[in-house]
Amino acid sequence: MAEQSNIQTQIQTQSQVQIQTLSPQQVLEARLLALSTLELEEHVRSEINDNPALDDGTSEPLSQDAETTEPDDELYDEGADDYRDDRSGSDDWNDDDDDWYDRSDRGMSGTVADVPLADTRSFYDLLYEQLREQDLTERQMKIALYIIGSIDNDGLLDKDVQAISDDLAFYHDLDASTDEIEQVLKVIQDFDPAGIGARNLQECLLIQIRRKEDSPLKALQEKVISTMFDEFTHKRWDKISARLGIDKDKTDAVIAELVKLNPRPGSSLGETVGHSRQHIVPDFILENYDGDISFTLNNGNIPQLHVSREYSDMLDRQIKGGNSNQRDAALYIKRKLDSAKGFIQALHQREVTLTRTMQAIIDMQRPFFTEGDDTLLKPMILKDVAEKTGYDISTISRVTSGKYVQTNFGTFPLKAFFTDGVKTSSGEEVSVKEIHRILREVTDAEDHANPLTDEQLADMLAERGFKVARRTVAKYREQIGIPVARMRKS
């Protein structure tokens, strides 16, 4: 009996697990934080359309009959309560809280500007134009927009479908299966230029081949990329010829067609700015006047939002009237007002978080922002910025993912400023960007008839005070797109 009691006690003790849950307001703030400027514009437009209590200064005045009209059942949509914060359940709600209106008017004073952008269509715009021509549901459109936002500089999708599914569920409250995402991805992979949205180089080339008109060589090209991709990337033409069972001339003809394919379809879209292609509108605009660095948060076409005074006055009249027949209408109005307040607060918090994070990055990487030399970047990881700002690492990750800053030296993703450190023989820690610079310098000057191996590159780095293993040299070499020695031989 005593033994049974101990077991029960043990089970009860083990089951006491502390679970931290996020409030609806915190979830909303996390979602908005992860959005780029263009994505936020889309989200704000959608929220304005869904919530009549949000005023962007363009809405028509409400009719006098509106205050006594019972809301239709369809108005009680599933998302009506999504953005309510803890105050929405209080009977002490007061619509005279002017702080909501003042805050939306002020925005982030001194950090928001209407920035004139170059008169060119961005990478994102060109894909979005093609997307609008598709017959997609609203749900599919949301998935498609997220996929387009995840396409990298080369035009390839840098996330697998499971990661996209997870992100959509967490940041956008959209539970999409991997099969559903695959179907939408296939639509995007039909866009021009051929190869856009491929998940890797192999798929990119296959998409281009399958778009070609039928020819005697087309089937052979597809077979090479489908089943002999490793041989193709390593230029093992003899092995390809033997496996296809064709002579050298025909193999040369197949290879000649394959090398015409574009491994970077994104290079034909958008505008190149500095070191990166301007896929999206930059989220920050940074200016450097003789070492005096300042920046603005680019709000693009996002309007200044207010809580509708008319809706607030309407609720006040409903409550003072005390008409029990209007109770449902009053509850509906209150729900929309609470949602509007929560949304405006979340937008304000997003501005504060982005501004503090960008300032921390500038403070830690000031030499780069002053000179524009990426070898001046200091070792910096997410944890460093988290400690400087007081935010969680997960928050810094959301702020820096998919965000860009426009500088005097070009437009860069915020992720570009995070870099590992390497210690020299003297104990000084420098950024791996310095290793990248040396590797480029050495390989550019090497004898192309006898290129340097990774082992030799490691020895040369050691001579300059960097003790780096051969395997690590290979990783750094691949990061900056330098092929292996045999591929550099000419």
C-alpha positions in Angstrom: 0.0 0.0 0.0 2.8 2.3 0.9 4.6 1.5 -2.4 1.4 2.4 -4.4 1.2 5.7 -2.5 4.8 6.5 -3.5 4.1 5.7 -7.1 1.0 8.0 -7.1 3.0 10.8 -5.5 5.8 10.3 -8.1 3.3 10.5 -11.0 1.7 13.6 -9.6 5.1 15.3 -9.1 6.2 14.5 -12.6 3.0 15.8 -14.2 3.5 19.3 -12.7 4.9 20.9 -15.8 5.1 24.7 -16.2 3.7 25.7 -19.6 4.1 29.3 -20.9 1.4 30.4 -23.3 1.3 33.6 -25.4 -1.6 35.9 -25.2 -3.5 36.7 -28.4 -1.9 40.2 -28.4 1.6 38.6 -28.2 0.9 36.2 -31.0 -0.3 39.1 -33.2 2.9 41.1 -32.4 5.1 38.1 -33.3 3.2 37.7 -36.6 3.6 41.3 -37.6 7.3 41.3 -36.6 8.1 38.5 -39.0 6.5 40.4 -42.0 8.6 42.4 -44.5 7.4 45.9 -45.5 5.5 44.6 -48.6 3.9 41.7 -46.6 2.9 44.2 -43.9 1.3 46.5 -46.5 -0.8 43.5 -47.7 -1.7 42.5 -44.1 -2.8 46.1 -43.2 -5.0 46.4 -46.3 -6.6 43.1 -45.4 -7.2 44.2 -41.8 -8.7 47.5 -42.9 -11.1 45.7 -45.1 -12.1 43.2 -42.4 -12.4 45.7 -39.5 -14.6 48.8 -40.0 -13.4 50.2 -36.7 -9.9 50.8 -38.2 -9.8 54.2 -39.8 -7.1 55.0 -42.4 -8.6 58.4 -43.2 -10.3 57.2 -46.4 -13.4 55.6 -45.1 -16.9 56.9 -45.8 -18.9 58.3 -42.8 -21.3 55.8 -41.2 -25.0 56.3 -41.9 -27.2 57.2 -39.0 -29.0 53.9 -39.3 -25.9 52.0 -38.6 -26.1 52.5 -34.9 -29.4 50.6 -34.6 -28.7 47.9 -37.2 -28.4 44.4 -35.9 -25.2 42.8 -37.2 -25.6 39.8 -39.5 -24.5 36.4 -38.3 -21.9 36.3 -41.0 -20.2 39.3 -39.3 -19.3 37.1 -36.4 -16.4 35.6 -38.2 -14.0 33.2 -36.6 -11.3 35.9 -36.6 -13.4 38.5 -34.8 -11.6 37.8 -31.5 -8.2 37.0 -32.8 -6.6 40.2 -31.9 -8.3 41.0 -28.6 -6.0 41.7 -25.8 -6.7 41.1 -22.1 -8.6 44.4 -21.8 -11.3 43.3 -24.2 -13.0 41.2 -21.5 -13.2 44.0 -19.1 -16.5 45.7 -18.3 -14.5 48.9 -17.5 -13.5 49.4 -21.1 -13.3 53.2 -21.8 -13.4 54.4 -25.4 -12.0 57.8 -24.2 -8.5 56.5 -23.9 -6.9 59.1 -26.2 -3.5 57.4 -25.9 -4.6 55.0 -28.7 -5.3 57.9 -31.1 -2.2 59.9 -30.1 0.0 56.9 -30.5 -1.3 56.2 -34.0 -0.9 59.8 -35.0 2.7 60.1 -33.7 3.8 56.7 -35.1 7.6 56.6 -34.6 8.3 60.3 -34.9 11.6 60.8 -36.6 11.9 57.2 -37.8 9.2 57.1 -40.5 9.6 58.6 -43.9 8.1 58.4 -47.4 11.2 57.2 -49.2 11.3 57.7 -53.0 12.3 54.4 -54.6 13.9 53.9 -57.9 11.5 53.8 -60.8 11.9 50.1 -61.4 9.8 47.1 -60.6 11.3 44.8 -58.0 11.8 41.1 -58.2 8.8 40.7 -55.9 6.6 43.0 -58.0 7.3 41.0 -61.2 6.3 37.7 -59.5 3.3 39.3 -57.8 2.0 40.5 -61.2 2.1 37.0 -62.5 0.5 35.7 -59.3 -2.5 38.0 -59.7 -3.3 36.4 -63.1 -3.8 33.0 -61.4 -7.2 31.7 -60.3 -6.3 31.1 -56.7 -8.4 31.1 -53.6 -7.7 33.6 -50.8 -6.0 30.8 -48.8 -3.8 29.8 -51.8 -2.9 33.4 -52.4 -1.6 33.7 -48.8 0.5 30.6 -49.3 1.8 31.9 -52.6 2.7 35.3 -51.2 4.7 33.6 -48.4 6.5 31.3 -51.0 7.4 34.3 -53.2 8.8 36.1 -50.1 11.0 33.1 -49.4 12.7 33.0 -52.9 16.3 34.0 -52.7 18.5 36.2 -54.9 19.1 33.4 -57.4 15.4 32.8 -57.8 15.4 29.6 -55.8 13.2 28.7 -52.8 15.4 28.7 -49.8 12.9 26.8 -47.5 11.5 23.3 -47.7 7.7 22.9 -47.7 7.7 21.6 -44.2 9.4 24.7 -42.9 7.0 26.9 -44.9 4.1 24.9 -43.3 5.5 25.5 -39.8 6.0 29.3 -40.5 2.5 29.7 -41.9 1.0 28.1 -38.9 3.1 30.1 -36.3 3.3 33.5 -37.9 0.1 33.6 -40.0 -2.2 31.3 -38.2 -2.7 29.3 -41.4 -2.7 25.5 -41.1 -1.5 24.4 -44.5 -0.4 20.9 -45.3 2.8 20.2 -47.2 0.7 18.8 -50.1 -1.3 22.0 -50.2 1.9 24.0 -50.3 3.3 21.8 -53.0 0.3 22.5 -55.3 0.7 26.3 -54.9 4.5 26.0 -55.5 3.8 24.2 -58.8 1.8 27.2 -59.9 4.7 29.5 -59.1 7.2 27.3 -60.8 5.2 27.9 -64.0 6.1 31.6 -63.8 8.7 33.3 -66.0 11.6 33.0 -66.2 11.7 29.2 -66.2 13.3 27.8 -63.0 11.8 30.4 -60.6 10.8 28.8 -57.3 12.9 25.6 -57.7 14.1 24.2 -54.5 17.6 23.4 -55.7 19.7 23.6 -58.8 18.7 20.2 -60.1 15.0 21.0 -60.0 15.7 24.5 -61.5 17.4 22.9 -64.6 14.7 20.3 -64.9 12.0 22.9 -65.0 13.8 24.7 -67.8 14.3 21.6 -69.8 10.6 20.6 -69.5 9.6 24.0 -70.7 11.5 23.5 -74.0 9.9 22.4 -77.2 10.3 18.7 -77.9 13.5 17.8 -79.7 15.6 14.6 -80.2 18.0 15.9 -77.5 15.4 17.0 -74.9 14.9 13.5 -73.5 18.6 13.0 -73.1 19.0 16.4 -71.4 16.3 15.5 -68.9 17.9 12.1 -68.3 21.3 13.6 -67.6 20.0 16.1 -65.0 17.6 13.5 -63.4 19.9 10.6 -63.1 23.5 11.9 -63.7 23.4 15.2 -61.9 26.6 14.6 -59.9 28.5 13.6 -63.1 27.2 16.7 -64.8 28.2 19.1 -62.1 31.7 17.6 -61.9 32.1 17.6 -65.8 32.5 13.9 -66.1 31.5 13.8 -69.7 33.0 10.4 -70.4 30.9 8.8 -67.8 27.8 10.5 -69.1 28.5 9.3 -72.6 29.0 5.8 -71.4 25.8 5.7 -69.4 23.7 7.2 -72.2 25.3 4.9 -74.7 25.9 7.6 -77.2 29.1 8.8 -79.0 31.1 11.9 -78.0 29.6 14.2 -80.6 26.1 13.6 -79.5 27.2 13.9 -75.8 28.8 17.2 -76.7 25.6 18.4 -78.3 23.6 17.4 -75.2 26.1 19.2 -72.9 26.1 22.3 -75.1 22.4 22.6 -74.6 22.6 22.0 -70.9 25.2 24.7 -70.3 22.9 27.3 -71.9 20.4 26.8 -69.0 20.3 29.5 -66.4 21.3 28.3 -62.9 20.2 31.7 -61.5 16.9 32.5 -63.0 16.4 35.3 -60.5 19.3 37.2 -62.1 17.0 38.2 -65.0 14.4 39.8 -62.7 14.4 42.9 -60.6 17.2 45.5 -60.1 20.6 44.8 -58.7 21.5 47.2 -55.9 25.0 47.0 -54.4 25.7 43.4 -53.2 22.1 42.2 -53.3 19.1 42.2 -55.6 16.3 44.3 -54.5 13.7 41.6 -54.2 11.6 43.6 -51.9 11.3 47.2 -50.7 14.0 47.8 -48.1 12.7 47.9 -44.6 15.3 50.4 -43.4 16.9 53.4 -45.1 20.3 54.3 -43.7 22.2 57.4 -44.5 25.8 58.3 -43.6 26.9 61.9 -43.5 30.6 62.1 -42.8 30.4 59.3 -40.2 27.1 60.6 -38.8 24.8 57.6 -39.3 21.0 57.8 -39.1 18.3 55.6 -40.4 14.5 55.6 -41.0 12.0 52.8 -40.9 10.4 52.6 -44.3 6.6 52.2 -43.9 6.1 52.2 -47.6 2.4 52.6 -48.4 1.2 51.7 -44.9 -1.4 54.4 -43.8 -1.6 56.0 -40.4 -4.3 54.0 -38.6 -6.7 55.3 -36.0 -9.5 53.8 -34.1 -12.7 55.0 -35.7 -14.3 57.9 -33.6 -17.6 57.1 -35.2 -17.5 53.5 -34.0 -16.4 54.6 -30.5 -19.3 57.2 -30.4 -21.7 54.6 -31.7 -20.8 52.2 -28.9 -21.1 55.0 -26.3 -24.6 55.7 -27.6 -25.5 52.0 -27.5 -24.4 51.7 -23.9 -26.1 54.9 -22.7 -29.3 54.0 -24.5 -29.5 50.8 -22.5 -31.7 49.1 -25.1 -31.5 45.4 -24.5 -32.5 44.8 -28.1 -29.2 46.4 -29.2 -27.0 44.3 -27.0 -25.7 42.1 -29.8 -24.9 45.1 -31.9 -23.0 46.7 -29.0 -21.0 43.5 -28.4 -20.1 43.4 -32.1 -19.0 47.0 -32.1 -16.9 46.5 -29.0 -15.2 43.5 -30.4 -14.2 45.4 -33.5 -13.0 48.3 -31.5 -10.9 46.1 -29.2 -9.4 44.4 -32.3 -8.6 47.8 -33.9 -6.8 48.9 -30.7 -4.8 45.7 -30.5 -3.8 45.9 -34.1 -2.6 49.5 -33.8 -0.7 48.6 -30.6 1.0 45.7 -32.4 2.0 47.9 -35.3 3.5 50.4 -32.8 5.4 47.6 -31.0 6.7 46.3 -34.3 8.2 49.8 -35.1 9.8 50.0 -31.6 11.3 46.5 -31.9 12.6 47.0 -35.4 14.1 50.4 -34.6 15.9 49.1 -31.4 17.2 46.1 -33.3 18.5 48.1 -36.2 20.2 50.6 -33.9 21.9 47.8 -32.1 23.2 46.3 -35.3 24.5 49.7 -36.4 26.2 50.2 -33.1 27.9 46.8 -33.3 28.9 47.1 -37.0 29.6 50.8 -37.2 32.9 50.5 -39.1 31.1 48.7 -41.9 28.3 51.2 -42.1 30.9 54.0 -42.2 33.2 52.5 -44.8 31.1 49.9 -46.6 33.9 47.3 -46.5 32.5 43.9 -45.5 35.9 42.9 -44.1 35.3 45.4 -41.3 32.3 43.4 -40.1 32.9 42.1 -36.5 31.9 38.7 -35.3 28.2 39.0 -34.3 25.5 36.4 -33.6 21.8 36.7 -32.7 22.6 36.3 -29.0 24.8 39.5 -29.1 22.0 41.6 -30.5 19.5 40.0 -28.1 21.7 40.9 -25.1 22.1 44.5 -26.3 18.4 45.1 -27.0 17.0 43.0 -24.1 14.8 41.0 -26.5 14.7 37.2 -26.9 16.8 35.5 -29.5 13.6 34.4 -31.3 12.5 38.0 -31.5 15.8 39.1 -33.1 15.5 36.2 -35.5 12.1 37.3 -36.6 13.2 40.9 -37.0 16.2 40.0 -39.2 14.6 37.3 -41.4 13.6 38.7 -44.7 14.4 42.3 -43.9 16.7 44.6 -45.9 18.5 47.8 -45.2 19.4 50.3 -48.0 22.8 52.0 -47.4 25.1 54.4 -49.3 26.9 51.2 -50.4 24.0 49.1 -51.6 21.1 47.2 -50.2 21.8 44.3 -47.8 19.8 41.7 -46.0 20.1 42.1 -42.2 21.4 38.5 -42.0 24.5 39.7 -43.9 25.7 41.5 -40.7 25.8 38.3 -38.6 29.0 36.4 -39.0 31.1 33.9 -37.0 34.4 34.8 -35.6 37.8 33.4 -36.3 40.8 33.8 -34.0 44.2 34.7 -35.3 47.5 33.3 -34.0 47.8 36.5 -31.9 44.4 35.8 -30.2 42.5 38.5 -32.0 39.0 37.6 -33.2 38.0 38.7 -36.7 35.0 38.0 -38.9 35.0 35.2 -41.4 34.5 37.9 -44.0 38.3 38.4 -43.8 38.8 34.7 -44.6 36.4 35.1 -47.5 38.5 38.1 -48.8 41.7 36.2 -48.6 40.3 33.2 -50.3 39.0 35.3 -53.2 42.4 37.2 -53.4 44.4 34.0 -53.5 42.2 32.0 -55.9 42.0 35.0 -58.3 45.9 35.1 -58.4 46.5 31.4 -58.6 47.9 29.5 -61.6 44.7 28.3 -63.3 46.5 25.5 -64.9 47.3 24.2 -61.5 44.8 25.6 -59.0 45.3 25.4 -55.2 43.7 22.6 -53.3 41.8 23.2 -50.0 44.9 21.8 -48.1 47.1 24.4 -49.8 44.6 27.1 -49.1 44.6 26.1 -45.5 48.4 26.4 -45.4 48.4 29.8 -47.0 45.8 31.0 -44.4 48.0 29.6 -41.6 50.9 31.7 -43.0 48.7 34.8 -42.5 47.9 33.9 -38.9 44.6 32.0 -39.5 44.7 28.4 -38.3 41.7 26.9 -40.1 41.1 23.2 -40.9 40.9 22.0 -44.5 37.3 21.0 -44.0 36.5 24.5 -42.7 38.3 26.1 -45.7 36.1 24.0 -48.0 33.0 25.4 -46.2 34.2 29.0 -46.5 35.1 28.5 -50.2 31.6 27.1 -50.9 30.0 30.0 -49.1 31.5 32.5 -51.5 30.9 30.4 -54.6 34.5 29.3 -55.4 34.5 25.8 -57.0 36.8 23.0 -56.0 40.3 23.0 -57.5 39.5 20.6 -60.4 36.5 22.8 -61.5 38.8 25.9 -61.5 41.4 24.2 -63.7 41.6 25.6 -67.2 
